[in-house]
Amino acid sequence: MKVLALVRDLFFRAKIDAVAAVVGAEVEYASSLDAVAARCAAIHPSIIFTDLSDATFPALDTLKQIRAAAPSARAIGFASHVDLKSLKAARDAGYDQTLSRSEFTAQLPALLKEPSR
């Protein structure tokens, strides 16, 4: 499975990479909203993770970029459990799934093993 992660936090990237290595998923990263379309065109991700707590990736604008560049990719956003504003914005924007960071971490192995839609 090919995954695009809109994550700039190096600690969290390392966490994602460690799990991806175990389950055999390929993860690439985009560090800016402008890079989403190019990364999607290059790797054709089946799933896209977005760190909603990072102001670089506002929920609505990011989802618009995702849907334009990879309409069939599953969009999953995550944020701190106390960042209710970002989680609500993502749900309202239409993300396929929104999770707290701890839920995301716990579900990451399963998310990376899910078949493409």
RAZILIN-V535276 format. One record per backbone hydrogen bond with DSSP energy under -1.0 kcal/mol. NH is the residue of the N-H (numbers start at 0). CO is the residue of the C=O. E is the energy in kcal/mol with one decimal. If there is no record, write none. Layout:
# RAZILIN-V535276
nh | co | e
NH | CO | E
NH | CO | E
This chain:
# RAZILIN-V535276
nh | co | e
2 | 25 | -3.0
3 | 46 | -2.1
4 | 27 | -2.8
5 | 48 | -3.5
6 | 4 | -1.5
12 | 8 | -2.3
13 | 9 | -2.1
14 | 10 | -1.6
15 | 11 | -2.4
16 | 12 | -3.0
17 | 13 | -2.2
18 | 14 | -1.8
19 | 15 | -2.7
20 | 16 | -2.3
21 | 17 | -1.3
22 | 18 | -2.1
23 | 19 | -1.4
24 | 19 | -1.9
25 | 0 | -3.1
27 | 2 | -2.6
29 | 4 | -1.9
35 | 32 | -1.2
38 | 34 | -2.4
39 | 35 | -2.6
40 | 36 | -2.4
41 | 37 | -1.9
42 | 38 | -2.3
43 | 39 | -2.6
45 | 1 | -2.5
46 | 1 | -1.1
47 | 73 | -3.2
48 | 3 | -2.2
49 | 75 | -2.3
50 | 5 | -2.3
51 | 49 | -1.2
51 | 77 | -2.6
53 | 50 | -1.4
56 | 53 | -2.4
61 | 57 | -2.8
62 | 58 | -2.6
63 | 59 | -2.2
64 | 60 | -1.9
65 | 61 | -2.6
66 | 62 | -3.0
67 | 63 | -2.0
68 | 64 | -2.3
69 | 65 | -3.3
72 | 69 | -1.7
73 | 45 | -2.4
75 | 47 | -2.9
76 | 96 | -2.6
77 | 49 | -2.6
78 | 98 | -1.6
82 | 79 | -1.8
83 | 81 | -1.5
86 | 82 | -1.9
87 | 83 | -2.6
88 | 84 | -2.4
89 | 85 | -2.1
90 | 86 | -2.1
91 | 87 | -3.0
92 | 88 | -2.0
93 | 89 | -1.5
94 | 89 | -2.3
95 | 74 | -1.2
96 | 74 | -1.5
98 | 76 | -2.3
100 | 78 | -1.6
103 | 99 | -3.0
104 | 100 | -2.7
105 | 101 | -2.3
106 | 102 | -2.5
107 | 103 | -1.2
110 | 106 | -2.7
111 | 107 | -2.5
